[in-house]
Amino acid sequence: MFRDKKHILKYLKSAAVIVIISAILFSVSAYKKLAPIQSGILEDDDELDIGGEITFTISNESGTRSEAAAPIAFANAFMKKYPNVTVHVDEDNRGNYPTRISSGEIGDVFWCDGNDARNYKENHNALMMLDYYRDRLGIDIDNVFSGALMSGMIDGRLYMVPRNIGQQILIYNSDALRQANISIPSGGEAIKWDDFKDICRQLTLEENGTYTQVGASFKVWWSPVWAAFAEGWGGTWIDTESKKISFVSDDKVMNGINELVNALTEGWMKADVTPYSGAAADKYKGLSDLDYVFRTFGDLQWITAYGEAYDNANIAWDFCSFPEFPTHKVVAGATGYVVYARTRNADTAATFALYFLSEDGQRAYHGTSGGNVPLLKSIAGESFWRMPDSKWSDKNFEAFVSYPDATFSRSMPSEISAILSNEAMTTAFASIINGSRDVQTVFAELETKCNETWAKLYK
């Protein structure tokens, strides 16, 4: 291979240079990826240095400009407030986040939901606590809807800054109510549960053994729905301090779950996107989504798909509050933004994330296409987020912020969340509806599995 000793020495010298350069590049890369972990704790005499550059990783799953518009508008508003800061917006699918977190390539501030936040905090040590920055920046947490704020709390500390308030409401066919000569409360007032049952029974129509119209269709397998029932009769299904799930062991919780199951059994409520079999399936055969008068509506961003479907069918529609239970509970959640624990610009990253809890930040985000419902009490009544320039500006947007004092959010370890996943709860409710298992047995097994798993986490 080599003609003489001189060529051998030349090759070895070149190889050594390559090794040295590779080592330097590897060291630089490792240094970049393994920046020190920031705790988020500030000393009393620490001054915030807000400037420089940060990367803002957003999850634009649809790939549309409208979905990205709100976070981009938010970033621009922040840079206007802090001219010494440059925010680089980085779009990526949430499925890539775990790899980017492990490699150190995720943004200084990035999007996630509550379950992801707990996972990233507990299993990856990837999130910076934000309580000290929140207090240093003088944020009034009493002005933040509690249901949104609690979505970002882990073990009593703020790790995820919510971007919106996601209070559960209903969308309904107002033509069906008008034809039946039925009126319901307007604005933010909720229909009492017993009245709601009576209305839905009246609206459920049947011909030759099959339904032609049904009072309600709820996504009963979705935690924002079943959890409201679980707490709506005075019970508490999850205790994060005692680390315990209580379904069958709390009679009040089971009262609420039984109310939900009874509605399904009576037939005037259908479990949306749930497999029915036998005679039950035959009764709902042939119905479209628009044949259910009241339907689960979980997020303002659903308005385009739902609204267009009603409009194209020439059906008048509107929003109303979630029904009022004896102990009025409405589940509220939020997705939001977290600060990467290995950020190299902690002061700016934390200030940027917490800008979501300011009026200016909320107006910038929710006053833009792709925005949502603001989480501050002080601006919830304003029109900027209620689609003032759209064909739907006359809809009852008040329902989205109607019962802030009744909203709640329950955070749990990701292992417990997996047991109570949408898929698992769909299977559970399907087995009850189709008569293969009884509600007591199903929820007893869920309770046992959750508590055994939770106990193992803290051994």
GIGI-V710973 format. One record per run of one state. SS is the DSSP state (H for helix, E for strand, - for the rest). FROM is the first residue (numbers start at 0). TO is the last residue. If there is no record, write none. Layout:
<<SS;FROM;TO> <SS;FROM;TO>>
//
This chain:
<<-;0;3> <H;4;32> <-;33;50> <E;51;57> <-;58;63> <H;64;80> <-;81;83> <E;84;90> <-;91;92> <H;93;102> <-;103;107> <E;108;111> <-;112;112> <H;113;123> <-;124;125> <E;126;126> <-;127;129> <H;130;135> <-;136;139> <H;140;142> <E;143;143> <-;144;144> <H;145;150> <-;151;151> <E;152;153> <-;154;155> <E;156;157> <-;158;158> <E;159;161> <-;162;164> <E;165;166> <-;167;167> <E;168;172> <H;173;178> <-;179;190> <E;191;191> <H;192;202> <-;203;203> <E;204;206> <-;207;208> <E;209;217> <-;218;221> <H;222;230> <-;231;236> <E;237;238> <-;239;242> <E;243;244> <-;245;249> <H;250;265> <-;266;267> <E;268;270> <-;271;276> <H;277;282> <-;283;287> <H;288;290> <E;291;296> <-;297;298> <H;299;311> <-;312;315> <E;316;320> <-;321;322> <E;323;323> <-;324;328> <E;329;332> <-;333;334> <E;335;339> <-;340;344> <H;345;356> <-;357;357> <H;358;365> <-;366;374> <E;375;375> <H;376;378> <-;379;395> <H;396;400> <-;401;402> <H;403;405> <E;406;407> <-;408;412> <H;413;418> <-;419;420> <H;421;432> <-;433;437> <H;438;456> <-;457;458>>
//
